[in-house]
Amino acid sequence: MSNATTSPSLKQSMLSLIPNLRAFAVSLCGDIERADDLVQETLLKAWNHLDSFQEGTNLRAWLFTILRNTYFSECRRRRREVEDRDGSKAADLSVHPEQPGHLDMQDFRKALEVLPPDQREALVLVGAAGFSYEEAAEISGCAVGTIKSRVNRARSKLTELLSVGSASEYGPDPTTEAIVTRTVGSR
């Protein structure tokens, strides 16, 4: 049956069920405004799918089923959605692009190669490998003060070679900023 050939009695029957649909919607969601929206959505869906309704069957049950299914579909959708009026949740989900980091790493490797071998070794042992100054001194066969001096000179030279003026220029993550702040701040 198409919408154009809908019988006047079917239309009247749908209209007469609005108060019952509204009461059922209120009992489901507990909110009059939301209930009115549910009834409107139900009637719209029913009207658009009248061709699937067989006259002579239970119109009330059909409309109540549409309303109920609409309500629970909306509930499932709302569970997956998060209200984000100010955009803060979306901002937390953003990811910094990887290209600048990759380019920064290439620049860093080039600058690291410019360092004298003893400074590069000390910086790699302490900075990258995570050895303590004492362990790095033992590995390098020199005094702890010498390792500290080499690391400090290496950091200063890298800061100069990479033209790093402040921590915020180098990286968005707090770890990188902490390292750069410590290095730039010690100049």
Buried (B, 14 or more C-beta within 10 A) or exposed (E): EEEEEBEEEBEEBBEEBBEBBBEBBBEBBEEEEBBBBBBBBBBEBBEEEBEEBEEEEEBBEBBBEBBBEBBEEBEEEEEEEEEEEEEEEEEEEEEEEEEEBEEBEEBBEEBBEEBEEBBBBBBBBBBEEEBEBEBBBEBBEBEBEBBBBBBBBBBBBBBEBBEBEEBEEBBEEEEBBEBBBEBBEEE
